[in-house]
């Protein structure tokens, strides 16, 4: 799907179809027959039912797990908001392609297929303290690229990002969507010092003031303050919903990128779980605001989809128990 207007995108993200209640109910009913006390596997039981709901089958599968990393460059880096230079984005794309990044190793370990989608990395977005990060056409092109990246036959999808400066854009978008002062959302990102942290908060405050007229519309806010890789994550997450593919969200940037979907439709992220809570300061606040309890808390703050990739193993564990355990009747074990 290639979106031609914000209204077309808004329509695609509204009135979304619910998951398969009967498949989820059948999965939960099976959980109650397995050789364990009821509820004793905790969230693993809920994860099995979540997979069933969004795959539309009581016995879900994880034959194809897709990880997509989107990369984009940010004009706001001119404000001194990152500890690393902007060219690192392009260099890391090459590292992904060569198999040398953390996400390459984590995807392999999780049995997932990794792909990398650079989004005009050579052309930074506008500096949102001076102008909109993206005009409507640029924003929609990035959303459409993300939408097109999702495979029809994926059983689970995880999305990651690479973009020097993008924790600043994520904090700005979170503040726009959920309110609060800039300083409440900023974190150290790539490792900025106290002066860098102050510059980030100042840049966000100026961006919010400049684009105040756009902040009541989640799509216009995402275009004014976000980045191409964030827009692509939103498009990919929407595509997964349309294709009945469950999603594991990654860290602060990924969660902020997907958040406009929840603003368009309160059920817009019902097919998504938070893979982890990162060490980036605003992530837990954002997950709380969105009602998304994380699966893991490992102090990670790398991005790249790395936290979601680690969480794939939790989902695989849930499925292994769901599909592989014997029932009380099959095992000849007495029930209570």
N, C-alpha and C positions, 0 to 999 in steps of 0.2 A: 504494500500500500504506500502510495506517495501522497502526502497531505498537501493540499493546495491552499488551505486557509486555516486560520486559527479556529474559525467556526466549525470547519470539517473535523479538525482534531478534537475540539470540544465535544462534538457529537459522538465521535468514536470512543471517547473516554467517559461517557455518561450512559446511564441506564444499562449497565453491564449485566450480562447473564450470570446467575449464581452458579455455584458448583453443583455437583451431583449429590444431593442429599441421600439418596437411596444407597449409593456406593459407600458413602461415609458411614451410614448407619450399619450397613453390612460388615464393614471393617471393624467397627466398634463391637458389634455383636460377636464377631470371631474372637476379638481380644478377650471377651468374657469367658470363652470356652477353653482358652489355652492353659497349660499347666503352670499356673502362677496364681497368687492371690489377686483378686480384681484390683486393677489400678496400680499394681506394684511396679510396673515399668514406667510410671509417671508420664513425662512428656513424650517418651518414645511411642506410647500408645496413641497419643494425640497426633503425632507426626504421621503415623501409619494411616490414620483416618483422614488427615489433611491430604496426603498423597492420593488416597482413594477418591476423595471428593473432587480434586482438580484433574485427575487423570480419567475419572469416570469409570473406574473399575474397582471392585472390592478387593482384588488382589493386584495391587499396583506393581510397577516394575521400575528398574533403574538401569535399563540396558544402554541408554544413551543419555549421558549427562553433558550438557553444553556449558562451557565457560567462555564468555566473550569479554575482552578488554578493549575499551574505547579510549582513544588518546586525542587530546586537544590542547591548544595553547591559549594562554590568557593574557590579554592586554593589561590587566590590573597588576601584573608583576612589575610594571614600571613604578609602582608605588612602594617598592621595597618590602613586599609582603612575604617573601620566601627566602629561606637560607640557601637555596640552590638557584643557579642561573636558569633562565627559560630554556636554553638549548638542551637541558637534560631531558626534556620531554621527548625530543626527536631521538636522542641517544638511547633512551630506554626502550623506545619502539624497536630499535635495532637489536637491543639486548633480548627483548621478548622473542623476536624472530629467530635469534641465534640459540634460544633455549636456555639463556643464562640467568633469568630472573626467578624470584621466589615463586611466582605464580606458575611458571613452567613446572617446577618440581612438585608443587602442591596439587596441581591438576593431574599430573601423572600419578601421584600417590593415591589420589581419590578416584582414579579411573574415569577421568573426565576428558573431553575433547576441548582443547584450547584454540581459540582464534583471536586475532588482534585486528582492530579496525581503526586505522589512523584517520582523523577527520581534519583535513587541511591543516596539519600540524605546522606547516611553514607559514600559515597566515593566522596570527593571533586574533582573538576576539577583540572588540573594542574595550578600552579601559572604562569600566562602568562608573568610575568617578567623574568621567568626562562626557560619556555618551552611552547609549545602549550597547551591551555586549554583542548582541546580534539583532539585525533587523528581522522582520517576519519571514522573509524568504530563506535567510541563512538558518534561522531557528528551525523552520519546518523541514529543511533539507537534512539537518542533523537528526531530527526526530524520525524522519523517514528512513534514514540510513540505519538507525538502531532497530526500527521495526523490521526491516528487511533482513537483519542479521540472524533472526531466530529461526531455527530449523523446525519444520512442521512435525517431525518425528521425535523431537527431544522429549524425554521423560521428566527432566528437571533442568532448570537454567539458572546460572549465576552470572552476574554482570559486574565487571570491574572497570577501573579507570586509571589513566595516567595523565597528569597535566599539572606541571609546576604552577602553583597559585590557586589550585582548585579547592583547597580547604577554605580559602577566602571567599570564593564564589559560593561554596556550599553554605558557609555561615551567613552570607548575605541573603541567600534564598531562604534559609531556615527562619531568619529574622523577619523576612517579608511575609512568609506564610503563617508563622506562629506567634509573631510579636516579640517584644522584649528588646532590650538594648543590645547594640552590637557587641559590647564587651561580654555579654552573657553567652554568646555563641562562639566566640573565637577561641582557637587553641593554637598550639605551637607548630602544628603541621609538620613541615620538614625539619623543624628544630630551631625556629627563630628565637632570638633572645628577647629580653623584656622590651627593648626598644622596638624590635620587629613586631612583637605582639601588639604594642600600642599603635604602630603604623597600620596593622591589619584592622584593628577596631576603628581607627579613624577613617580608613578607606571605606569600610562597610557603612559607617554612619553617613559619610558623604554620598555614597551610592544610594542609600535608602532615601535620603532627602531629595536627591536629583530625580529619582524615579518614583516619587511618592504617588503620582497619578496612575501608575501601573500596578500598584501593589494589591489592589482589590481583585485582581484577575490573576489566578495562578499561572496561566500560560504567558501572559504579558510580563509577569514578574520573572518567570524563568528565562524569557528572552532577554530582558533588560539586564539581569544580574548574573545569569548562569554562564555555561560554556557549552561548546559543541558536544563534548563527551557526556555532560550531564543530560543534555537534550536527547542524545542517543540512548542513554540508559532509560530515560522515561519512555521513549518509543519502543525499546526492546521489552520493557516490562509490560507495556500495553499490548504488544503483539503476543506475549506469552499468555496474557489473560484471554485474548481473542482465540488463541489456539489451545486453551485448556492445559497449559503447561505450568506447573507450580514453580515458584521462584524463591531462591535464597538471596536475600539482600546482603550486601557487604557492609562497609563501614559508613562513616559520616557522609562522605561525598555521595556514595551510591544511594543512601537513604534519603538525603536531601533531594537528589535528582528525581527519585520516584515519588516524592511527597506531593507534587501537584496532582497526581492521579487520585490521591485520597481527597484532595480538595475539590476535584471535579465531581467525584462520586464517593460517598462515605465507604462504599464497599470496593473501591478501586484497587486496594491492595489486599483484598481478602485471600488472594492466591499466593501471597508472599509471606515468608517468615524472615525474621532478622537472624542471620547466621551468627552474628556476634555483636557485642558492644565493644567499640574500639576505645583506645586511650585518648582519642581526640576529645577535647573538653565538651564540645556541644553534642556529642553523639547520644549519650545517655538521656540528656534532656530532650533531644529530638525523638528518640524511641518512646520515651514516656508520653510525649505530646501526641504521638501517633498510635499509642496503645499496642506497641510491638515488643513483647518481652524477648530478649536475645537468647539464643541457644547456648552461646559460649561467652566467656569473659576471660580472655588470655592476655590482656594488656597490649594487643596488637594495634598498630596504627600505620601500616604500610600502604593500604589501598591495594590496587591491582586486582581486586577480587579475592585477596588472600584469605581473609577471615571466612568468607562464604565457602571457599574451596575446602578449608579445614572442616567446616560444618557439614559438608557432603558426607563425611564419614559417619556423623551422627545419624543422618537420614538413612544411610545404608544399614546402620545397626538397627534402626527401627524397623526397616523393611525385612531384614534377616530374621528378626524375632517374629514378626507378623506372618511371614510366609513359611518359615522353617520350623517353628515350634509345634509340638504335638498337642492335640486337645486332650482333656482328661479322659475322654472315651477311647481315643486312639492309643494312649499310653497305659491304659488300665490303672490310672491313678484315681483314688477316691476323692470326690469333691466334698466340700464342707457340708 
